[in-house]
Amino acid sequence: MSFITRRGLSTLIPPKVASPNAIGGAQDAARMQRVVSFYEKLPRGPAPDVKAKGLLGRYQARYFGKNPSAAPIVHVIGGLMLMGYGMNYYFHLRHHKNNAH
Protein backbone atom coordinates (compact mmCIF):
# COMPACT_ATOMS: atom_id res chain seq x y z
CA MET A 1 0.00 0.00 0.00
CA SER A 2 1.50 3.34 -0.99
CA PHE A 3 2.08 6.22 1.37
CA ILE A 4 -0.69 8.29 -0.26
CA THR A 5 -3.24 5.50 0.15
CA ARG A 6 -2.28 4.95 3.80
CA ARG A 7 -2.43 8.71 4.42
CA GLY A 8 -5.90 8.90 2.84
CA LEU A 9 -7.20 6.03 4.93
CA SER A 10 -5.63 7.35 8.12
CA THR A 11 -7.78 10.49 7.98
CA LEU A 12 -10.94 8.37 8.30
CA ILE A 13 -9.99 6.93 11.69
CA PRO A 14 -8.82 9.25 14.47
CA PRO A 15 -5.23 8.58 15.55
CA LYS A 16 -4.54 6.68 18.76
CA VAL A 17 -8.24 6.10 19.35
CA ALA A 18 -8.97 3.14 17.10
CA SER A 19 -5.92 1.06 16.34
CA PRO A 20 -5.59 -2.62 15.44
CA ASN A 21 -4.42 -3.26 19.01
CA ALA A 22 -7.60 -1.70 20.45
CA ILE A 23 -9.85 -4.15 18.62
CA GLY A 24 -9.62 -7.56 20.15
CA GLY A 25 -10.08 -9.57 23.36
CA ALA A 26 -11.40 -8.65 26.76
CA GLN A 27 -8.04 -7.30 27.96
CA ASP A 28 -8.52 -4.41 25.53
CA ALA A 29 -12.05 -3.57 26.68
CA ALA A 30 -10.90 -0.22 28.09
CA ARG A 31 -9.38 0.75 24.77
CA MET A 32 -12.52 -0.23 22.93
CA GLN A 33 -14.54 1.83 25.40
CA ARG A 34 -12.43 4.86 24.38
CA VAL A 35 -13.37 4.25 20.74
CA VAL A 36 -17.06 3.95 21.63
CA SER A 37 -17.01 7.07 23.82
CA PHE A 38 -15.27 9.04 21.06
CA TYR A 39 -17.97 8.18 18.52
CA GLU A 40 -20.75 8.81 21.06
CA LYS A 41 -19.56 12.40 21.44
CA LEU A 42 -19.84 13.14 17.72
CA PRO A 43 -22.89 15.25 16.74
CA ARG A 44 -25.83 13.43 15.17
CA GLY A 45 -28.29 14.50 12.54
CA PRO A 46 -27.93 16.99 9.74
CA ALA A 47 -25.58 19.94 10.08
CA PRO A 48 -27.23 23.24 11.02
CA ASP A 49 -27.80 25.74 8.22
CA VAL A 50 -25.03 28.30 7.91
CA LYS A 51 -26.20 31.90 7.72
CA ALA A 52 -24.92 33.65 4.61
CA LYS A 53 -22.45 36.48 5.18
CA GLY A 54 -21.50 39.26 2.82
CA LEU A 55 -23.04 40.46 -0.42
CA LEU A 56 -21.99 37.47 -2.52
CA GLY A 57 -23.04 34.98 0.16
CA ARG A 58 -26.51 36.50 0.48
CA TYR A 59 -26.89 36.57 -3.33
CA GLN A 60 -25.89 32.93 -3.54
CA ALA A 61 -28.24 31.94 -0.72
CA ARG A 62 -31.13 33.79 -2.37
CA TYR A 63 -30.77 32.58 -5.95
CA PHE A 64 -28.85 29.27 -5.67
CA GLY A 65 -30.17 28.03 -2.31
CA LYS A 66 -33.23 25.90 -1.63
CA ASN A 67 -35.31 27.49 -4.42
CA PRO A 68 -32.91 28.13 -7.34
CA SER A 69 -34.09 30.45 -10.09
CA ALA A 70 -32.96 31.75 -13.47
CA ALA A 71 -32.60 35.33 -12.21
CA PRO A 72 -28.76 35.22 -12.21
CA ILE A 73 -28.83 34.60 -15.97
CA VAL A 74 -31.01 37.69 -16.42
CA HIS A 75 -28.65 39.65 -14.16
CA VAL A 76 -25.62 38.61 -16.20
CA ILE A 77 -27.33 39.57 -19.47
CA GLY A 78 -28.37 42.94 -18.03
CA GLY A 79 -24.88 43.57 -16.66
CA LEU A 80 -23.31 42.76 -20.03
CA MET A 81 -25.76 45.10 -21.77
CA LEU A 82 -24.95 47.95 -19.37
CA MET A 83 -21.23 47.33 -19.70
CA GLY A 84 -21.50 47.14 -23.49
CA TYR A 85 -23.42 50.41 -23.68
CA GLY A 86 -20.94 52.07 -21.32
CA MET A 87 -18.01 50.97 -23.48
CA ASN A 88 -19.84 51.98 -26.65
CA TYR A 89 -20.55 55.43 -25.19
CA TYR A 90 -16.99 55.91 -23.97
CA PHE A 91 -15.27 54.81 -27.17
CA HIS A 92 -17.72 56.11 -29.77
CA LEU A 93 -20.94 57.89 -28.78
CA ARG A 94 -19.43 60.68 -26.64
CA HIS A 95 -17.79 62.12 -29.76
CA HIS A 96 -21.24 62.57 -31.34
CA LYS A 97 -22.74 64.67 -28.56
CA ASN A 98 -22.31 68.07 -30.21
CA ASN A 99 -21.64 67.30 -33.85
CA ALA A 100 -22.20 64.45 -36.26
CA HIS A 101 -19.56 62.41 -38.09
Beta strands, then each sheet from edge to edge (+ up, - down):
end
